[in-house]
Amino acid sequence: MNILHRLRDETFTYPIPTIRMQKYSLNKLLEKNLLFLLPFYIFTYDKRMKDVNADIQKLNALKNEFQLIVRHLDHLEYQGLLSAYYKRTLIEMSEKVVDNLAANYENVKEGVKSVMGGKVLEYEAKTILRQGERQGEQKGIRQGRLDALVETIKNLMETMGWTAEQAMDNMKISTDDRIIISSRL
């Protein structure tokens, strides 16, 4: 597509690459590894939701497509080509799209949820990310505390003429921390 921009007396045209989802089958998206487009693929069902909701064969075909998606994502995760976080995010974003498109079509919503992993009460990918961030923060705080202790011990050794053991005794440093600190002196 081209974007036409007029600025006073001048006109500029900017080419913008676009993708028409209707031209991409599910197999093509998976083949080309366009995983970030999977939630958008669901929009191709928008006009067919009523029919899919009412026809068990069409509903089963939709469920089969979602099973294919989940199996493909599981396979990529197993191969180490996709993180658990990214996989979970794709699944949950796809579920959100289905929830919105199929708001009035209970058979579709329940059918897709049963295939995609059931109802997720918490946005699991965000929970995993938050846990990782907390662990990283805790590790960083501990690292910073140990760095400060090492510097303080070095200063005490230099200014007071103490050994590392004397400095750690005076600072009442735990046995676990002593082992780590000793390796860094």
Kinemage of the C-alpha trace (Angstrom):
@kinemage 1
@onewidth
@group {chain A} dominant
@subgroup {mainchain}
@vectorlist {calphas} color= white
{ca met a 1} P 0.000 0.000 0.000
{ca asn a 2} L 1.026 3.584 -0.398
{ca ile a 3} L 0.420 6.343 2.085
{ca leu a 4} L -0.151 9.731 0.550
{ca his a 5} L 0.944 12.632 2.733
{ca arg a 6} L 0.275 16.224 1.781
{ca leu a 7} L 2.262 18.963 3.415
{ca arg a 8} L 1.345 22.425 2.255
{ca asp a 9} L 2.085 22.399 -1.474
{ca glu a 10} L 4.058 19.155 -1.534
{ca thr a 11} L 2.851 15.591 -1.734
{ca phe a 12} L 4.821 12.590 -0.524
{ca thr a 13} L 4.072 8.949 -1.111
{ca tyr a 14} L 5.419 6.305 1.257
{ca pro a 15} L 5.222 2.621 0.384
{ca ile a 16} L 4.025 0.550 3.357
{ca pro a 17} L 4.391 -3.231 3.229
{ca thr a 18} L 1.145 -4.946 4.195
{ca ile a 19} L -0.139 -8.485 4.481
{ca arg a 20} L -3.646 -9.522 3.526
{ca met a 21} L -4.527 -12.259 5.989
{ca gln a 22} L -7.130 -13.704 3.637
{ca lys a 23} L -4.301 -14.725 1.291
{ca tyr a 24} L -2.501 -16.767 3.965
{ca ser a 25} L -3.691 -20.214 4.947
{ca leu a 26} L -2.863 -21.545 8.385
{ca asn a 27} L -0.379 -23.958 6.848
{ca lys a 28} L 1.339 -21.091 5.011
{ca leu a 29} L 1.657 -19.074 8.248
{ca leu a 30} L 3.175 -22.041 10.049
{ca glu a 31} L 5.420 -22.948 7.113
{ca lys a 32} L 6.788 -19.401 6.880
{ca asn a 33} L 7.091 -19.238 10.680
{ca leu a 34} L 4.850 -16.148 10.845
{ca leu a 35} L 3.773 -17.051 14.371
{ca phe a 36} L 3.103 -13.472 15.433
{ca leu a 37} L 0.244 -13.445 12.899
{ca leu a 38} L -1.568 -16.432 14.426
{ca pro a 39} L -3.928 -14.324 16.576
{ca phe a 40} L -4.779 -12.267 13.483
{ca tyr a 41} L -5.482 -15.424 11.477
{ca ile a 42} L -8.539 -15.946 13.663
{ca phe a 43} L -10.086 -12.820 12.166
{ca thr a 44} L -10.500 -14.745 8.916
{ca tyr a 45} L -13.322 -16.589 10.736
{ca asp a 46} L -15.129 -13.404 11.691
{ca lys a 47} L -17.903 -13.635 9.088
{ca arg a 48} L -18.286 -17.401 9.559
{ca met a 49} L -18.697 -17.518 13.362
{ca lys a 50} L -22.478 -17.937 13.256
{ca asp a 51} L -22.215 -20.875 10.827
{ca val a 52} L -19.373 -22.498 12.756
{ca asn a 53} L -21.303 -22.158 16.019
{ca ala a 54} L -24.369 -23.879 14.541
{ca asp a 55} L -22.652 -26.657 12.540
{ca ile a 56} L -20.779 -29.368 14.469
{ca gln a 57} L -18.673 -30.322 11.428
{ca lys a 58} L -17.529 -26.738 10.907
{ca leu a 59} L -16.866 -26.423 14.637
{ca asn a 60} L -14.766 -29.607 14.544
{ca ala a 61} L -12.830 -28.248 11.547
{ca leu a 62} L -12.113 -25.060 13.523
{ca lys a 63} L -11.026 -27.088 16.553
{ca asn a 64} L -8.736 -29.157 14.300
{ca glu a 65} L -7.054 -25.960 13.092
{ca phe a 66} L -6.450 -24.870 16.662
{ca gln a 67} L -5.115 -28.317 17.544
{ca leu a 68} L -2.703 -27.952 14.629
{ca ile a 69} L -1.578 -24.573 15.998
{ca val a 70} L -1.023 -25.940 19.504
{ca arg a 71} L 0.838 -29.029 18.244
{ca his a 72} L 3.031 -26.862 16.026
{ca leu a 73} L 3.858 -24.504 18.915
{ca asp a 74} L 4.529 -27.473 21.225
{ca his a 75} L 6.880 -28.942 18.608
{ca leu a 76} L 8.775 -25.651 18.229
{ca glu a 77} L 9.078 -25.333 22.006
{ca tyr a 78} L 10.319 -28.917 22.284
{ca gln a 79} L 12.970 -28.192 19.632
{ca gly a 80} L 14.059 -25.092 21.552
{ca leu a 81} L 13.005 -22.794 18.714
{ca leu a 82} L 10.243 -21.126 20.738
{ca ser a 83} L 10.268 -20.108 24.382
{ca ala a 84} L 7.508 -21.202 26.740
{ca tyr a 85} L 6.751 -17.521 27.330
{ca tyr a 86} L 6.282 -16.717 23.632
{ca lys a 87} L 4.229 -19.882 23.072
{ca arg a 88} L 1.936 -19.103 25.999
{ca thr a 89} L 1.592 -15.499 24.845
{ca leu a 90} L 0.542 -16.591 21.337
{ca ile a 91} L -2.011 -19.015 22.741
{ca glu a 92} L -3.454 -16.494 25.166
{ca met a 93} L -3.612 -13.710 22.589
{ca ser a 94} L -5.389 -16.108 20.230
{ca glu a 95} L -7.849 -16.977 23.003
{ca lys a 96} L -8.521 -13.289 23.588
{ca val a 97} L -9.301 -12.787 19.904
{ca val a 98} L -11.658 -15.786 19.955
{ca asp a 99} L -13.329 -14.472 23.127
{ca asn a 100} L -14.056 -11.177 21.409
{ca leu a 101} L -15.059 -12.520 18.001
{ca ala a 102} L -17.144 -15.340 19.424
{ca ala a 103} L -18.687 -13.390 22.302
{ca asn a 104} L -22.163 -14.497 21.207
{ca tyr a 105} L -21.166 -17.987 20.061
{ca glu a 106} L -20.707 -20.215 23.106
{ca asn a 107} L -19.979 -23.415 21.127
{ca val a 108} L -17.079 -21.735 19.338
{ca lys a 109} L -15.653 -20.207 22.531
{ca glu a 110} L -15.823 -23.439 24.511
{ca gly a 111} L -14.586 -25.563 21.608
{ca val a 112} L -11.518 -23.415 21.027
{ca lys a 113} L -10.738 -23.094 24.744
{ca ser a 114} L -10.875 -26.876 25.141
{ca val a 115} L -8.235 -27.215 22.416
{ca met a 116} L -6.045 -24.258 23.376
{ca gly a 117} L -5.552 -25.376 26.960
{ca gly a 118} L -8.748 -24.561 28.789
{ca lys a 119} L -9.641 -21.462 30.682
{ca val a 120} L -6.635 -19.513 31.906
{ca leu a 121} L -7.508 -17.549 35.017
{ca glu a 122} L -4.285 -15.588 35.049
{ca tyr a 123} L -2.385 -14.352 32.043
{ca glu a 124} L 0.193 -17.117 32.516
{ca ala a 125} L 2.891 -15.643 30.307
{ca lys a 126} L 2.861 -12.439 32.353
{ca thr a 127} L 3.000 -14.472 35.571
{ca ile a 128} L 6.074 -16.331 34.315
{ca leu a 129} L 7.682 -13.058 33.265
{ca arg a 130} L 6.932 -11.407 36.630
{ca gln a 131} L 8.414 -14.386 38.488
{ca gly a 132} L 11.560 -14.146 36.374
{ca glu a 133} L 11.790 -10.403 36.981
{ca arg a 134} L 11.421 -10.904 40.755
{ca gln a 135} L 14.116 -13.574 40.739
{ca gly a 136} L 16.379 -11.293 38.716
{ca glu a 137} L 15.768 -8.389 41.084
{ca gln a 138} L 16.516 -10.566 44.115
{ca lys a 139} L 19.678 -11.856 42.483
{ca gly a 140} L 20.720 -8.304 41.595
{ca ile a 141} L 20.098 -7.065 45.139
{ca arg a 142} L 22.137 -9.938 46.582
{ca gln a 143} L 24.909 -9.305 44.042
{ca gly a 144} L 24.963 -5.603 44.916
{ca arg a 145} L 25.108 -6.379 48.636
{ca leu a 146} L 28.004 -8.792 48.117
{ca asp a 147} L 29.842 -6.242 45.944
{ca ala a 148} L 29.501 -3.664 48.720
{ca leu a 149} L 30.739 -6.153 51.326
{ca val a 150} L 33.763 -7.048 49.209
{ca glu a 151} L 34.669 -3.351 48.843
{ca thr a 152} L 34.190 -2.731 52.565
{ca ile a 153} L 36.385 -5.717 53.464
{ca lys a 154} L 39.088 -4.563 51.045
{ca asn a 155} L 38.988 -1.101 52.639
{ca leu a 156} L 39.245 -2.578 56.140
{ca met a 157} L 42.145 -4.758 55.068
{ca glu a 158} L 43.934 -1.754 53.602
{ca thr a 159} L 43.174 0.864 56.263
{ca met a 160} L 43.174 -1.325 59.359
{ca gly a 161} L 45.759 -3.870 58.232
{ca trp a 162} L 43.324 -6.709 58.942
{ca thr a 163} L 43.179 -10.056 57.208
{ca ala a 164} L 40.053 -10.897 55.274
{ca glu a 165} L 39.003 -13.230 58.104
{ca gln a 166} L 39.389 -10.481 60.732
{ca ala a 167} L 37.352 -8.057 58.628
{ca met a 168} L 34.585 -10.640 58.063
{ca asp a 169} L 34.581 -11.555 61.786
{ca asn a 170} L 34.163 -7.894 62.767
{ca met a 171} L 31.370 -7.467 60.213
{ca lys a 172} L 29.685 -10.704 61.412
{ca ile a 173} L 29.392 -12.096 57.881
{ca ser a 174} L 27.628 -15.474 57.522
{ca thr a 175} L 29.502 -18.618 56.524
{ca asp a 176} L 27.702 -18.810 53.156
{ca asp a 177} L 28.600 -15.214 52.301
{ca arg a 178} L 32.211 -15.739 53.480
{ca ile a 179} L 32.725 -18.449 50.869
{ca ile a 180} L 31.466 -16.201 48.065
{ca ile a 181} L 33.320 -13.121 49.313
{ca ser a 182} L 36.591 -15.035 49.755
{ca ser a 183} L 36.467 -16.143 46.128
{ca arg a 184} L 36.156 -12.481 45.057
{ca leu a 185} L 38.977 -11.016 47.165
